[in-house]
Amino acid sequence: MPIRDMKPHDLEEVINISQECFGKDAWSRKAFEREFQHPYSYRFVMEEEGKIVAYAVVWKIYDEAVLMSIAVKKELWGKGIGKSLMAFLVDHFKGKAKKFILDVRRSNLRAIRLYQSLGFKIIYERQGYYSDGESAFVMSLDLEEENGDKGQEVGAFDLRGKTLTKN
Ligand SMILES: CC(C)(COP(=O)(O)OP(=O)(O)OC[C@H]1O[C@@H](n2cnc3c(N)ncnc32)[C@H](O)[C@@H]1OP(=O)(O)O)[C@@H](O)C(=O)NCCC(=O)NCCS
């Protein structure tokens, strides 16, 4: 599926995806519009037959690419769309940034597994990071390493059944 830069006229579809995926935590139209003003903001959409099926926003700050938001149309989850968009982003920022960093809710196993499958490692847990008190895992991928991040994973987090436990 083709991936291209997000344009202001894509916002209606993008906002719909954001709302169905993030509910009350979805970005507002203003928040998306602001992204177009920032020189460090990179925005992408993935399309199928002219319809947007996924989007991502990445900030590149100095030598770090930071994933600000990624979402796939809910009815299309589990078909590899998120992974191929994320793989595209990793490829896109290789040579432009040294590290790829992201925050993810501790309970978001689908997203965590996706990031791990691309070589991201959990490097840190931010306790109570989200407004509802849930923690965030900070995950990182070294974009300069041929085979992913060879850095030390801080703490030993493991996928055990439905929850992630700290060893
Ligand atoms: C997280 C999200 C982007 C993943 O997109 P997706 O298209 O559903 O993911 P994919 O189909 O590409 O799956 C990628 C990996 O996720 C994992 N995964 C897929 N379905 C899963 C499920 N039901 N349970 C747990 N993990 C699952 C697998 O590891 C899979 O890799 P594999 O196919 O090699 O095994 C999507 O579910 C989404 O938009 N969620 C809501 C928004 C969100 O949480 N964004 C991330 C915020 S950090």
The ligand as an SDF file (V2000), in Angstrom:
LIG
                    3D

 48 50  0  0  0  0  0  0  0  0999 V2000
   -0.9540   -0.5770   17.3320 C   0  0  0  0  0  0  0  0  0  0  0  0
   -1.4200   -0.5770   15.8690 C   0  0  0  0  0  0  0  0  0  0  0  0
   -0.7990    0.6320   15.1640 C   0  0  0  0  0  0  0  0  0  0  0  0
   -0.9330   -1.8780   15.2110 C   0  0  0  0  0  0  0  0  0  0  0  0
   -1.3460   -1.8980   13.8820 O   0  0  0  0  0  0  0  0  0  0  0  0
   -1.8280   -3.2750   13.2000 P   0  0  0  0  0  0  0  0  0  0  0  0
   -1.9850   -2.9770   11.7580 O   0  0  0  0  0  0  0  0  0  0  0  0
   -2.9990   -3.7920   13.9370 O   0  0  0  0  0  0  0  0  0  0  0  0
   -0.5650   -4.2060   13.5010 O   0  0  0  0  0  0  0  0  0  0  0  0
   -0.0140   -5.3590   12.5630 P   0  0  0  0  0  0  0  0  0  0  0  0
   -1.1710   -6.1100   11.9710 O   0  0  0  0  0  0  0  0  0  0  0  0
    0.9730   -4.7660   11.6340 O   0  0  0  0  0  0  0  0  0  0  0  0
    0.7020   -6.2800   13.6000 O   0  0  0  0  0  0  0  0  0  0  0  0
    2.0120   -6.0330   13.9550 C   0  0  0  0  0  0  0  0  0  0  0  0
    2.3540   -6.8790   15.1490 C   0  0  0  0  0  0  0  0  0  0  0  0
    1.4650   -6.6020   16.2250 O   0  0  0  0  0  0  0  0  0  0  0  0
    1.2750   -7.7820   16.9600 C   0  0  0  0  0  0  0  0  0  0  0  0
   -0.1390   -8.1050   16.9600 N   0  0  0  0  0  0  0  0  0  0  0  0
   -1.0030   -8.1260   15.9250 C   0  0  0  0  0  0  0  0  0  0  0  0
   -2.2190   -8.4780   16.3420 N   0  0  0  0  0  0  0  0  0  0  0  0
   -2.1060   -8.6940   17.6730 C   0  0  0  0  0  0  0  0  0  0  0  0
   -3.0330   -9.0780   18.6920 C   0  0  0  0  0  0  0  0  0  0  0  0
   -4.3040   -9.3480   18.4230 N   0  0  0  0  0  0  0  0  0  0  0  0
   -2.5710   -9.1620   19.9530 N   0  0  0  0  0  0  0  0  0  0  0  0
   -1.2920   -8.8960   20.2480 C   0  0  0  0  0  0  0  0  0  0  0  0
   -0.3860   -8.5340   19.3230 N   0  0  0  0  0  0  0  0  0  0  0  0
   -0.8000   -8.4400   18.0660 C   0  0  0  0  0  0  0  0  0  0  0  0
    2.0520   -8.8630   16.3080 C   0  0  0  0  0  0  0  0  0  0  0  0
    3.3150   -8.9550   16.9330 O   0  0  0  0  0  0  0  0  0  0  0  0
    2.2260   -8.3630   14.9120 C   0  0  0  0  0  0  0  0  0  0  0  0
    3.3840   -8.8250   14.3210 O   0  0  0  0  0  0  0  0  0  0  0  0
    3.3380  -10.2080   13.5050 P   0  0  0  0  0  0  0  0  0  0  0  0
    2.1930  -10.0970   12.5340 O   0  0  0  0  0  0  0  0  0  0  0  0
    4.6850  -10.2520   12.8750 O   0  0  0  0  0  0  0  0  0  0  0  0
    3.1140  -11.2550   14.5400 O   0  0  0  0  0  0  0  0  0  0  0  0
   -2.9700   -0.5410   15.7450 C   0  0  0  0  0  0  0  0  0  0  0  0
   -3.4920   -1.6320   16.4380 O   0  0  0  0  0  0  0  0  0  0  0  0
   -3.5870    0.7260   16.2670 C   0  0  0  0  0  0  0  0  0  0  0  0
   -3.8240    1.6760   15.5180 O   0  0  0  0  0  0  0  0  0  0  0  0
   -3.8880    0.7690   17.6030 N   0  0  0  0  0  0  0  0  0  0  0  0
   -4.5130    1.9320   18.2120 C   0  0  0  0  0  0  0  0  0  0  0  0
   -3.5710    3.0820   18.2680 C   0  0  0  0  0  0  0  0  0  0  0  0
   -2.3120    2.7220   19.0290 C   0  0  0  0  0  0  0  0  0  0  0  0
   -2.3310    2.0280   20.0210 O   0  0  0  0  0  0  0  0  0  0  0  0
   -1.1810    3.2480   18.5270 N   0  0  0  0  0  0  0  0  0  0  0  0
    0.1040    3.0230   19.1370 C   0  0  0  0  0  0  0  0  0  0  0  0
    0.3330    3.9980   20.2120 C   0  0  0  0  0  0  0  0  0  0  0  0
    1.9930    3.8530   20.8540 S   0  0  0  0  0  0  0  0  0  0  0  0
  1  2  1  0
  2  3  1  0
  2  4  1  0
  2 36  1  0
  4  5  1  0
  5  6  1  0
  6  7  2  0
  6  8  1  0
  6  9  1  0
  9 10  1  0
 10 11  2  0
 10 12  1  0
 10 13  1  0
 13 14  1  0
 14 15  1  0
 15 16  1  0
 15 30  1  0
 16 17  1  0
 17 18  1  0
 17 28  1  0
 18 19  1  0
 18 27  1  0
 19 20  2  0
 20 21  1  0
 21 22  1  0
 21 27  2  0
 22 23  1  0
 22 24  2  0
 24 25  1  0
 25 26  2  0
 26 27  1  0
 28 29  1  0
 28 30  1  0
 30 31  1  0
 31 32  1  0
 32 33  2  0
 32 34  1  0
 32 35  1  0
 36 37  1  0
 36 38  1  0
 38 39  2  0
 38 40  1  0
 40 41  1  0
 41 42  1  0
 42 43  1  0
 43 44  2  0
 43 45  1  0
 45 46  1  0
 46 47  1  0
 47 48  1  0
M  END
$$$$
